[in-house]
Amino acid sequence: MTLGGIEAVSVNEYDAAGGRWITSFTFRRGAQEHRGTSVQHVYTAAEVVRLVSAAGFADVGLYGDADGAPYRLGSPRLLLVARRP
């Protein structure tokens, strides 16, 4: 993709063993080039619940939106509500 004379290229890879989404970026303008990497850690809903519970929270609820719809595969987001005893 080129915008304003800057070419941007990204390459994504998923590290399943490490649970990481890795994106390598390259930006070019003429002879100038800049490279960077972004790493995002990926957790399942079950892993997040275990982490929150291990931190001492209770009554963990998972919601798919702010209206309280249940969280399920395909929900646009995960909202977690828990209480600290």
Salt bridges, closest charged atoms under 4 A:
GLU7 OE1 - ARG28 NH1 3.59
ASP15 OD2 - ARG20 NE 3.04
GLU33 OE1 - ARG28 NE 2.77
GLU33 OE2 - ARG35 NE 2.89
ASP59 OD2 - ARG83 NE 2.46
